[in-house]
Structures are given as C-alpha cells and as structure tokens.
C-alpha cells in the first residue's frame, strides 16, 4: 500500500481546495483501499495543478473577472474625463456670456447716449432753424415761411406785389373805412389775435395769419394776386 502524502492546494478564482492529510482519506469511506488509491491520484493532480496556479499568480489576471473589472475602471475614468471637460466648457461659456452681457450693456448705454446727444443736437438745430426763419425784415420772414406751405420761392414775387398793394408791408397799416389792419389787412384786425396777443405790433404774427389765409382761400400767393387784380381785393 502506497504511503499517502499531505498536499494543500489553495483555491484561486473558482479552483477548489483539496486537502489530503496523511493517514486520512477525505474522498472515500474508511477501509476502502481502492478508494484510497484514487484519492492519492487526485491529490497528485491537485499538487501539479496547484503549482501551475501559484506560478500564474505573478502574472496579470486575464480571466473574465479581471477583464470586467478593467472595463468598469476604464468606463469610470472615461466618464470622469467627459464630466471634467463638460464642466470646463460650461465654465468657459458662462464666462463668455457674462463678458458679452457686459459688452452689450455698455453698447446699449453708448447708443442711448448717442441717441440722446443726436436728439438734443437735432432739437437744437431745429430750434435754431425755426428761430432763424423769423429773423430779418417782414419780407425776409415771409420768404422764409413759404416752404412751410409747400410754396416755391417763385411765389414770393406775387406775395410781394399783393401786400405792397394792401399795406406797403407796414405793420400798423389801418384802413379807416373797413377796419382792416396790418400787413395782410385782416378784417377786422383782431382776428389775428388767435396767432398771438402781439398782433398789433409783431410782423411775424401778422405774416403767419396772412399766409394761412392765402393758403386756405386761394391756394397760393399767385392765385391770391390774380384775384386781387381781377376784383381789387383778396
């Protein structure tokens, strides 16, 4: 009968531990020599296999479990990288949004100031132009106001003749028989008060009234002059 050897094999990833202790048969019932021989053979194979397992411990594991663990670790690293890149992108875009918002706000303030300055400048220019229209002699004022009625400068010659006949362009010209008054000979004179309380002395007030009267009644100074020549009045 062969002497039984004691062998211990540690399990690595699913390999069972086989222990054969000298004098003890773990794989058969007591008293069975054939069984003991079979155990001895299995023990020898276990020793051989255990040597192979121990030799492989120093090599990187390439089994299914190791591959799954590596894949999981790679997935985690990739996810962390993606998240880190996304965070950087968000940070850059947030910074860009803030920068552009500040730039746009500054641009809006600049444009508002420009509009205000332009509006103020245009308003001043308009006031200056309006004021200049009323500067000068009564004839110059009348000529300046022709465009306000859509008339060309050519209409002034008719207007000049018309009011030369009516009042000689005198502000205080009064008709003793009809109570007509002023440069345009408003009848009565106080109807010009709707254009200013200074209607008795201000040629601008009288001219404004006279031009509106001509436009509403005759359409143009030349039409009014034609009527005056035909009828003796306008």
C-alpha positions as CSV (number, residue, x, y, z in Angstrom):
1,X,0.0,0.0,0.0
2,X,1.4,3.5,-1.0
3,X,2.1,5.9,1.7
4,X,-0.3,8.9,1.5
5,X,1.1,12.3,1.1
6,X,-0.1,15.5,2.6
7,X,-0.8,18.2,0.0
8,X,-2.6,21.6,0.4
9,X,-3.8,23.4,-2.6
10,X,-5.2,27.0,-2.2
11,X,-8.2,28.0,-4.3
12,X,-7.8,30.8,-6.8
13,X,-10.9,32.1,-8.7
14,X,-13.1,29.0,-8.6
15,X,-10.4,26.2,-8.1
16,X,-11.4,24.1,-5.0
17,X,-9.1,23.5,-2.2
18,X,-8.0,19.8,-2.0
19,X,-6.5,18.7,1.3
20,X,-5.1,15.2,1.8
21,X,-3.8,14.7,5.2
22,X,-1.5,11.7,5.8
23,X,-3.4,8.7,7.1
24,X,-6.9,10.3,6.4
25,X,-8.9,9.6,3.3
26,X,-11.3,12.5,2.6
27,X,-12.8,11.1,-0.6
28,X,-13.9,7.6,0.5
29,X,-15.3,5.7,3.3
30,X,-12.8,4.2,5.9
31,X,-11.4,0.8,4.9
32,X,-11.5,1.2,1.1
33,X,-8.0,0.7,-0.4
34,X,-9.2,1.3,-4.0
35,X,-10.8,4.5,-2.9
36,X,-7.6,5.5,-1.2
37,X,-5.6,4.9,-4.3
38,X,-8.0,7.1,-6.3
39,X,-7.6,9.8,-3.7
40,X,-3.9,9.6,-3.9
41,X,-4.1,10.0,-7.7
42,X,-6.3,13.0,-7.4
43,X,-4.1,14.5,-4.7
44,X,-1.1,14.2,-7.0
45,X,-3.0,16.0,-9.8
46,X,-4.1,18.7,-7.3
47,X,-0.4,19.3,-6.4
48,X,0.5,19.6,-10.1
49,X,-2.4,22.0,-10.7
50,X,-1.6,24.0,-7.6
51,X,1.9,24.5,-8.9
52,X,0.5,25.9,-12.1
53,X,-1.8,28.2,-10.2
54,X,0.9,29.5,-7.9
55,X,3.2,30.1,-10.9
56,X,0.4,32.2,-12.6
57,X,-0.2,34.4,-9.5
58,X,2.7,36.7,-10.5
59,X,1.1,37.3,-14.0
60,X,-1.6,39.9,-14.7
61,X,-5.0,38.2,-14.5
62,X,-6.7,37.7,-17.8
63,X,-9.7,35.9,-16.6
64,X,-13.3,37.1,-17.1
65,X,-13.5,38.8,-13.7
66,X,-10.3,40.8,-14.3
67,X,-11.4,41.9,-17.7
68,X,-14.8,43.1,-16.4
69,X,-13.1,45.0,-13.6
70,X,-10.7,46.7,-16.0
71,X,-13.6,47.6,-18.3
72,X,-15.5,49.1,-15.4
73,X,-12.5,51.1,-14.3
74,X,-12.0,52.4,-17.9
75,X,-15.7,53.4,-18.1
76,X,-15.4,55.3,-14.8
77,X,-12.2,57.1,-16.0
78,X,-13.9,58.0,-19.3
79,X,-17.0,59.3,-17.6
80,X,-14.9,61.4,-15.2
81,X,-13.0,62.8,-18.2
82,X,-16.2,63.6,-20.0
83,X,-17.6,65.3,-16.9
84,X,-14.5,67.3,-16.4
85,X,-14.5,68.5,-20.0
86,X,-18.2,69.4,-19.8
87,X,-17.5,71.4,-16.6
88,X,-14.7,73.3,-18.3
89,X,-17.0,74.0,-21.3
90,X,-19.8,75.3,-19.0
91,X,-17.3,77.5,-17.1
92,X,-16.0,79.0,-20.4
93,X,-19.5,79.6,-21.8
94,X,-20.6,81.2,-18.5
95,X,-17.6,83.5,-18.6
96,X,-18.3,84.3,-22.3
97,X,-22.0,85.0,-21.5
98,X,-21.1,87.4,-18.7
99,X,-18.5,89.1,-20.9
100,X,-20.9,89.6,-23.8
101,X,-23.7,90.7,-21.5
102,X,-21.4,93.4,-20.1
103,X,-20.3,94.4,-23.6
104,X,-23.9,94.6,-24.8
105,X,-24.9,96.6,-21.8
106,X,-22.1,99.1,-22.4
107,X,-23.1,99.2,-26.1
108,X,-26.7,99.9,-25.2
109,X,-25.6,102.7,-22.9
110,X,-23.4,104.2,-25.6
111,X,-26.2,104.0,-28.2
112,X,-28.6,105.6,-25.7
113,X,-26.2,108.4,-25.1
114,X,-25.6,108.8,-28.8
115,X,-29.4,109.0,-29.4
116,X,-29.8,111.5,-26.6
117,X,-27.0,113.6,-28.0
118,X,-28.2,113.3,-31.5
119,X,-31.7,114.1,-30.5
120,X,-30.5,117.0,-28.4
121,X,-28.4,118.2,-31.3
122,X,-31.2,117.8,-33.8
123,X,-33.6,119.6,-31.4
124,X,-31.2,122.5,-31.0
125,X,-30.6,122.6,-34.8
126,X,-34.4,122.6,-35.3
127,X,-34.9,125.3,-32.8
128,X,-32.1,127.4,-34.3
129,X,-33.6,126.9,-37.8
130,X,-37.0,127.8,-36.7
131,X,-35.8,130.9,-34.9
132,X,-33.8,132.0,-38.0
133,X,-37.0,131.8,-40.1
134,X,-38.4,134.7,-38.1
135,X,-35.3,136.9,-38.2
136,X,-34.9,139.7,-40.7
137,X,-37.3,142.1,-42.3
138,X,-41.0,141.3,-42.8
139,X,-40.3,140.4,-46.5
140,X,-37.5,138.0,-45.4
141,X,-39.7,136.4,-42.8
142,X,-42.4,135.9,-45.4
143,X,-40.0,134.3,-47.9
144,X,-38.6,132.0,-45.2
145,X,-42.1,130.8,-44.4
146,X,-43.1,129.9,-47.9
147,X,-41.7,126.3,-47.7
148,X,-43.9,125.7,-44.7
149,X,-46.9,126.0,-47.0
150,X,-45.3,124.0,-49.8
151,X,-44.7,127.0,-52.0
152,X,-41.6,127.7,-54.0
153,X,-39.6,130.9,-53.8
154,X,-41.2,131.9,-57.1
155,X,-44.4,132.6,-55.2
156,X,-42.8,135.4,-53.3
157,X,-43.0,137.9,-56.2
158,X,-46.8,137.6,-56.2
159,X,-46.9,137.9,-52.4
160,X,-44.7,140.9,-52.5
161,X,-47.0,142.7,-55.1
162,X,-50.1,141.7,-53.2
163,X,-49.1,143.1,-49.8
164,X,-47.4,146.1,-51.4
165,X,-50.9,147.0,-52.7
166,X,-52.6,146.2,-49.4
167,X,-50.4,147.8,-46.8
168,X,-46.9,148.5,-48.3
169,X,-45.8,145.8,-45.7
170,X,-46.4,148.2,-42.8
171,X,-47.3,146.5,-39.5
172,X,-49.6,149.4,-38.4
173,X,-51.4,149.9,-41.7
174,X,-55.0,150.6,-40.9
175,X,-58.0,151.0,-43.3
176,X,-60.2,153.7,-41.8
177,X,-63.2,152.7,-43.8
178,X,-63.2,148.9,-43.2
179,X,-61.1,148.5,-40.0
180,X,-58.7,146.1,-41.9
181,X,-55.3,146.1,-40.2
182,X,-51.7,145.1,-40.6
183,X,-49.5,143.7,-43.4
184,X,-52.2,141.3,-44.7
185,X,-55.1,143.7,-43.9
186,X,-57.0,141.3,-41.7
187,X,-60.7,142.3,-41.4
188,X,-61.2,143.1,-38.6
189,X,-57.6,143.2,-37.3
190,X,-58.3,141.5,-34.0
191,X,-58.9,138.1,-35.8
192,X,-55.1,137.8,-35.8
193,X,-55.2,137.6,-32.0
194,X,-55.6,133.8,-32.5
195,X,-52.0,133.8,-33.7
196,X,-50.6,136.0,-30.9
197,X,-51.6,138.7,-28.5
198,X,-49.0,140.9,-30.1
199,X,-50.9,141.0,-33.4
200,X,-50.9,144.8,-33.5
201,X,-47.1,145.2,-33.4
202,X,-45.5,141.9,-34.4
203,X,-45.0,141.4,-38.2
204,X,-44.3,137.6,-37.7
205,X,-47.8,137.2,-36.1
206,X,-49.4,139.1,-38.9
207,X,-47.5,137.2,-41.7
208,X,-48.4,133.8,-40.2
209,X,-52.0,134.7,-40.2
210,X,-51.8,136.2,-43.7
211,X,-50.1,133.2,-45.3
212,X,-52.6,130.7,-43.7
213,X,-55.5,132.9,-45.0
214,X,-54.0,132.8,-48.5
215,X,-53.4,129.1,-48.5
216,X,-56.9,128.3,-47.2
217,X,-58.7,130.7,-49.5
218,X,-56.7,130.8,-52.7
219,X,-54.1,128.0,-52.5
220,X,-51.1,130.2,-53.3
221,X,-49.9,133.8,-53.3
222,X,-50.1,134.0,-57.1
223,X,-53.7,132.9,-57.1
224,X,-54.5,135.5,-54.5
225,X,-52.7,138.2,-56.5
226,X,-54.6,137.2,-59.6
227,X,-57.9,137.5,-57.7
228,X,-56.8,140.9,-56.4
229,X,-56.0,142.1,-59.8
230,X,-59.4,141.0,-61.1
231,X,-61.5,142.1,-58.2
232,X,-59.5,144.8,-56.5
233,X,-59.3,142.9,-53.2
234,X,-58.5,139.5,-51.9
